[in-house]
Amino acid sequence: MLQQTQVSTATPYFLKFIKRFPNVDSLANSTEDEVLSYWSGLGYYSRARNILKSAVLIKSEFKSKLPKSIEELVSLPGIGRSTAGAIRSIGYGLKAPILDGNVKRVLSRYFKIEEDLSKTSTQKELWILAEKVLPKSNFNIHTQAIMDLGALVCKKKNPTCFSCPQNKYCLANKYALTESIPTKIKRKEKPQKTLYWLVAMDQVGRFALQQKDEKGVWRGLWTFLEFEETGLRDDYSENLMKESNLISKDKLTIKHSFSHYNLDIDSLILKFESDLSKKLGNNQMWFNVNDLKSVGTPAPVTKIIEKVI
């Protein structure tokens, strides 16, 4: 959960997740729908799918015990070299470097690395340095300490160098470069995309949703009925209105941001008088609000429901 997500955001999800899935077997025996329901709103949903795949493999290949070696750990879906290092060092107290965002920042400032950290050559250098600073023992303490140093002291903005236990030896601090290291790379402006949703409600407050297919970031999640353009949505809406009396009609646009693009979701909200279940297509179902707790939905679905009920 902490991959690409802050601790404060992940914590409530984590607590609910481990209450439902306290061990590997309980997770391995679950379904993708249920796992995604505990991930709804957290984003980067491939992580949820990977953790389920990994649990199945750990149960079948490793007798329900997380492996210790880096090689076996990185063979599991969603676990890269740094995550494997954290599991090995913090989980088992064994020697292994890590290189998450906080550690990269600490090392680049400490050793005054002014190159672009995203370059392959710089990454290799950082891994060498991460190995170099490993102690002879207490690997779990070292790993937690260097991550916390980056998160709490050697922060991206306004680092508190005066309180840093390594400030006498940090080259960025010595040469007054903490504000310019790591090198800030100007990001390209994100492209803008638009989705057209039909938010269909029946008279008892159920919503018509569809399960996304095997493509895209929301694969396997349930969203409102989606269309590539307003004309297609209008045609579909007219067909529904022929089947039942329309109680109300409204429009709502919300914004959502991904790592690679920004999204405007143009929603047409229609409330009907009677049951339209026979008009729904494949992978489409009616859900009441309580039903939605058992399936995965992206954050915009929750936002819209909160606004219309």
C-alpha positions in Angstrom: 0.0 0.0 0.0 2.9 2.4 0.7 4.1 2.1 -2.9 3.4 5.6 -4.4 1.1 6.4 -1.4 1.7 8.4 1.8 1.5 6.7 5.2 -1.3 8.9 6.4 -3.4 7.9 3.3 -2.7 4.2 3.5 -3.1 3.7 7.3 -6.9 3.4 7.5 -6.9 1.1 4.4 -4.2 -1.0 5.9 -6.0 -1.5 9.3 -9.2 -2.6 7.6 -7.3 -4.8 5.2 -5.4 -6.8 7.8 -8.5 -7.1 9.9 -10.2 -8.9 7.0 -7.0 -10.7 5.8 -4.9 -11.4 8.9 -2.7 -14.0 7.1 -1.6 -15.2 3.7 -4.2 -18.0 3.4 -7.2 -15.7 4.1 -6.0 -13.4 1.4 -5.2 -16.3 -1.1 -8.6 -17.8 -0.6 -10.4 -14.5 -1.3 -11.6 -13.1 -4.7 -10.4 -10.1 -6.8 -13.7 -8.4 -6.3 -13.4 -8.6 -2.5 -9.7 -7.5 -2.4 -10.5 -4.5 -4.7 -13.4 -3.6 -2.4 -10.9 -3.0 0.4 -8.7 -1.0 -2.0 -11.5 1.2 -3.3 -10.3 4.8 -3.4 -6.7 4.1 -2.7 -5.7 4.0 -6.4 -3.0 2.2 -8.3 -5.3 -0.9 -8.3 -2.7 -3.1 -10.0 -1.1 -3.3 -6.5 -4.3 -4.9 -5.1 -4.4 -7.5 -8.0 -0.7 -8.2 -7.4 -1.0 -8.7 -3.7 -3.8 -11.3 -4.4 -1.6 -13.1 -7.0 1.3 -13.1 -4.7 -0.7 -14.5 -1.8 -1.8 -17.4 -4.1 1.8 -18.1 -5.1 3.1 -17.8 -1.5 0.4 -20.4 -0.4 1.1 -22.8 -3.3 4.8 -22.4 -3.8 6.2 -21.4 -0.4 3.8 -23.2 2.1 2.1 -19.9 3.1 5.4 -18.3 4.3 6.9 -15.3 2.7 10.3 -16.2 1.3 13.5 -14.7 2.6 15.8 -14.4 -0.5 15.8 -11.4 -2.7 15.5 -13.7 -5.8 12.4 -15.4 -4.6 10.8 -12.2 -3.3 11.2 -10.4 -6.6 9.6 -13.3 -8.4 6.3 -12.4 -6.8 4.0 -10.0 -8.6 4.4 -6.4 -7.5 7.6 -6.9 -5.5 10.6 -5.1 -6.9 14.2 -5.0 -5.6 13.5 -2.2 -3.0 10.4 -3.8 -1.6 12.1 -7.1 -1.4 15.0 -5.5 0.5 12.5 -3.9 3.0 10.8 -7.3 3.6 14.2 -9.1 4.0 15.7 -6.5 6.3 12.8 -5.4 8.4 10.8 -8.6 8.3 13.7 -11.0 8.8 16.5 -8.9 10.1 18.8 -10.0 7.2 21.2 -7.9 5.1 19.6 -6.1 2.2 19.6 -2.5 0.9 16.5 -0.6 0.0 16.0 2.4 -2.3 12.6 4.0 -2.0 12.0 7.7 -2.6 13.0 8.7 0.9 16.2 6.8 0.8 17.1 8.1 -2.6 16.8 11.7 -1.3 18.9 11.0 1.8 21.7 9.3 -0.2 21.7 11.9 -3.0 22.1 14.7 -0.4 24.5 12.9 1.8 26.9 12.1 -1.1 26.0 15.3 -3.1 24.7 13.5 -6.2 23.5 16.2 -8.5 22.5 14.1 -11.5 19.0 13.3 -12.5 17.9 10.4 -10.2 15.7 8.9 -12.8 18.7 8.0 -15.0 19.8 4.4 -15.1 23.4 5.3 -14.4 22.4 7.3 -11.3 20.1 4.5 -10.1 23.1 2.1 -10.3 25.2 4.5 -8.3 22.5 4.9 -5.7 22.2 1.1 -5.3 25.9 0.8 -4.8 25.8 3.5 -2.1 22.7 1.9 -0.5 24.9 -1.3 -0.1 27.9 0.8 1.1 26.1 2.4 4.0 24.7 -0.9 5.3 25.9 -1.7 8.9 27.4 -5.1 10.0 24.3 -5.9 12.0 20.9 -4.5 13.0 19.8 -4.3 9.4 16.1 -3.9 10.4 16.9 -0.8 12.5 19.1 0.7 9.8 16.4 0.2 7.1 13.6 1.7 9.2 15.9 4.6 10.4 17.1 5.7 6.9 13.4 5.6 5.6 12.3 7.7 8.7 15.2 10.1 8.2 14.0 10.8 4.7 10.3 11.0 5.7 10.7 13.2 8.9 14.0 15.1 8.6 15.5 15.0 5.1 12.2 16.0 3.6 11.6 17.0 0.0 10.7 20.6 1.1 12.1 22.5 4.1 14.4 19.7 5.4 15.3 20.2 9.1 19.1 19.8 8.7 19.8 21.3 12.1 18.1 18.3 13.7 19.7 15.7 11.4 22.1 13.3 13.2 24.2 13.1 9.9 24.4 16.9 9.2 28.1 17.1 10.0 28.9 14.5 7.2 26.2 15.5 4.7 27.8 17.1 1.6 24.6 18.8 0.5 24.4 20.5 3.9 28.1 21.4 3.8 27.8 23.1 0.5 24.3 24.5 1.1 22.7 22.4 -1.7 19.9 20.8 0.2 17.3 22.8 -1.7 18.7 21.9 -5.1 19.4 18.2 -4.5 17.8 16.0 -5.6 17.8 17.7 -9.0 14.3 18.9 -9.8 13.2 17.7 -13.3 10.6 19.8 -15.0 7.6 17.5 -15.7 5.6 17.7 -18.8 2.1 19.0 -18.4 -0.3 16.1 -18.1 -2.7 15.5 -21.0 -6.4 16.0 -20.4 -9.0 13.3 -21.0 -12.8 13.3 -20.6 -15.1 10.4 -19.7 -18.9 10.4 -20.1 -20.8 8.5 -17.4 -24.5 7.8 -17.1 -25.5 7.7 -13.5 -28.8 5.8 -13.6 -30.8 5.4 -10.4 -34.0 3.6 -9.8 -36.8 4.7 -7.4 -35.4 2.7 -4.5 -31.9 4.3 -4.8 -30.0 1.6 -6.6 -27.3 2.5 -9.1 -26.6 0.9 -12.5 -22.9 0.0 -12.7 -20.7 -1.9 -15.1 -17.5 -3.9 -14.4 -14.5 -2.6 -16.4 -12.9 -5.1 -18.8 -9.3 -6.3 -18.9 -7.9 -2.9 -20.0 -7.0 0.3 -18.2 -6.2 1.4 -14.7 -9.7 0.6 -13.4 -9.7 -3.0 -14.7 -12.0 -5.2 -12.7 -13.6 -2.3 -10.8 -17.2 -1.2 -11.0 -18.0 2.2 -12.5 -21.1 4.0 -13.8 -22.2 3.2 -17.4 -19.4 4.7 -19.6 -19.5 6.2 -23.0 -16.8 7.6 -25.4 -19.0 10.6 -26.4 -22.1 12.4 -25.3 -24.1 11.3 -28.4 -23.8 7.6 -27.5 -24.8 8.3 -24.0 -27.8 10.3 -25.1 -29.0 7.5 -27.4 -28.7 5.0 -24.6 -30.5 7.3 -22.2 -33.4 7.8 -24.6 -33.8 4.0 -24.8 -34.0 3.8 -21.0 -36.5 6.7 -20.8 -38.8 4.8 -23.2 -38.9 1.9 -20.7 -39.7 4.0 -17.6 -40.8 7.4 -16.5 -38.0 9.8 -15.6 -38.3 11.4 -12.2 -35.3 13.8 -12.4 -32.4 14.7 -14.6 -29.2 16.5 -13.7 -25.5 16.9 -14.7 -22.4 16.8 -12.7 -18.7 17.1 -13.7 -15.9 16.0 -11.3 -12.1 16.0 -11.8 -9.8 13.2 -11.1 -6.0 13.0 -11.5 -3.8 10.0 -12.4 0.0 10.0 -12.5 0.1 10.4 -16.3 -3.1 12.4 -17.1 -5.9 14.4 -15.7 -9.5 13.3 -16.1 -12.8 15.2 -16.3 -15.8 13.0 -15.7 -19.0 14.4 -17.3 -21.9 12.7 -15.6 -25.6 12.6 -16.6 -27.7 11.7 -13.6 -31.1 10.2 -14.3 -33.5 8.9 -11.7 -36.2 6.5 -13.0 -39.5 5.5 -11.5 -39.3 1.7 -12.0 -37.0 -1.2 -12.3 -34.8 -1.3 -15.4 -32.8 -4.4 -14.7 -33.9 -6.1 -17.9 -32.3 -3.3 -19.9 -28.8 -3.7 -18.5 -26.2 -5.4 -20.6 -23.4 -7.8 -19.9 -21.2 -7.0 -16.9 -23.8 -4.5 -15.7 -25.8 -4.7 -12.4 -27.9 -2.7 -10.0 -26.3 -2.0 -6.7 -27.5 -0.3 -3.6 -25.0 1.6 -1.4 -24.5 -1.3 1.0 -23.9 -3.7 -2.0 -21.0 -1.5 -3.1 -19.0 -2.4 0.0 -18.4 -5.8 -1.4 -17.0 -4.8 -4.8 -14.2 -2.5 -5.9 -15.1 1.0 -7.1 -12.8 3.9 -8.0 -12.9 7.1 -5.9 -15.0 9.1 -8.5 -17.9 6.7 -8.1 -18.0 7.3 -4.3 -17.7 11.1 -4.8 -20.7 11.1 -7.2 -22.8 8.8 -5.0 -22.2 11.1 -2.0 -23.4 14.1 -4.1 -26.6 12.5 -5.4 -28.0 10.5 -2.6 
